[in-house]
Amino acid sequence: MPAPALDSHTHLDIAVGGEDRLPTDAEVDAEVAAAAAVGIPRLVQVGVDVASSRWSAALAARHPSVLAAVALHPNEAGAGAATPEALAEIDRLAAQPRVRAVGETGLDRFRTGSEGWAAQEESFRAHIGIAKRHGIALVIHDRDAHAEVLRVLDDEGLPEHTVFHCFSGDAAFARQCLDRGAVLSFAGTLTFGNAGYLREAAAIAPVDQLLVETDSPFLTPVPHRGRPNASRLVPHTVRALAEVTGTDLEQLCTTLTATAERVFGPWQY
């Protein structure tokens, strides 16, 4: 990269460790260093349940390149995980100084059946309240639930900083989100051949309402699609976003970093 950029959403616990084990500190440090070596010195590590949220907060507390987001994923909530005790723990973690977002939270109508939708929505509303109470960003997971997500946000009111993680809508939905002041974060899906609708959505957004992410180990950008994703691969998405928006690459990197620090606060003091 001609200037530093960032990965606004990664799951290092899964990407470096796996589904059955947590990575060692040395393994995580090596992955963070690999990202920094290609111009990605800032990462946001995202929790999806109580255990991964605790791990995310602990990593951010020890690592100057990492900030954390904590939450119960909507599919976890739909399966009954958003108990009062679990939400209280997310609230407690959200008070830590290097936890800068509540997320990923939201609604998922793809993996959770209708029997879990009410629990998802109740959890989403609780997470919005936690983000507002602590004055930190809200990171939204929205899958096949565009209208429902906007309905809940309009009911509750958006926190000052709201990010649509792995934005998946078209230009019309992007306009609705942008008009509410939200930031759209694009993942490697932006580079997929069948994702013209995403490129159209990105093209209408003010550059200072855009972020980039990996969602690693998922959604690997072209030309590495089919392999596990990693923060060191986010430059492919940054370059695609520069092309789509017609923005000079160095200027885009600078703007992405400024937007990230506006949304999440500074990585280092």
Protein Blocks (a to p, Z undefined) as FASTA:
>chain_A
ZZdcddfbdcfklmmnomkbccdfklmmmmmmmmmmnopabccdddfbfklmmmmmmmmm
mmmkbccdddddfklmmnopagfklmmmmmmmmmpmklcbdcdedddfklpcfklmmmmm
mmmmmmmmmmmmnopacddddehilmmmmmmmmmnopafbdcdehiabdfklmmmmmmno
pacdddfklmpmklmmmmmmmmmpcfklcccdekpaghiacfkghiacdfklmmmmmmmm
mmmnopafklmmmmmmmmmmmmnopfbZZ
